[in-house]
Amino acid sequence: MNPSEISALFGEPQKCYGHCDQPASIRFLKEEDGMVIAAMVCHAGYVSRVMAYGRELDLGLLKSFISQSWGGGKTLGDEDLRVATRFAWDLGMEGRGEDVVVRVGYWTQNYRGSKSDDPNRLGLFSCANCSCLFPQPVNSKAVLCTACRGQV
C-alpha cells in the first residue's frame, strides 16, 4: 500500500488529541520494508499518533522509529503499540471478499496513563520544514526542528 492509497482510505482530518482541538491531518514520514510510517499532526506540528501501514508489520521497526524520534529519551514497551487489521469489507471495497487489505500499527502519544495536563511536559512534534519528529515542550511555539531552525 502506498501513501496515496493510505491517504484515500485513512486520510480524513481528525481532531488533535492531547494538545488542542484543532484539525490534525496525516503526514507521511518514512517508507521501509513494505511499511509506510505516518503521523497525525495538527497545525502546530503536535503528533497525536504515529502509525505504520502494511500487509505485514515490523513493530520493532516502528518502536525503534518512535524511540529514536524522542532522541532516545523515551522507552516504549510492546504494550504501547496497538495493531488493527483492516479487511476489504471493512473499508467498503466490494468484490475483494474477505481479503486483508492492510494492518495498521499505531502509538498514541497520550495513551495508557501517560496523559498529563502539565504545559511544560515534553511532546513529540513534526517539523514543518523536513517533517522529522522531535521532542519539545508542549507549550512551545516552535514549528521547526533544531536542524531546520539553524538553517533559517
TACOR-V403260 format. One record per run of one state. SS is the DSSP state (alpha for helix, beta for strand, coil for the rest). FROM is the first residue (numbers start at 1). TO is the last residue. Records with the same first field share a line. If there is no record, write none. Layout:
SS->FROM-TO, FROM-TO
This chain:
coil->1-2, 11-13, 16-22, 33-34, 43-45, 55-58, 70-77, 81-81, 88-88, 92-99, 109-121, 127-132, 138-145, 152-152
alpha->3-10, 59-69, 78-80, 89-91, 146-151
beta->14-15, 23-32, 35-42, 46-54, 82-87, 100-108, 122-126, 133-137
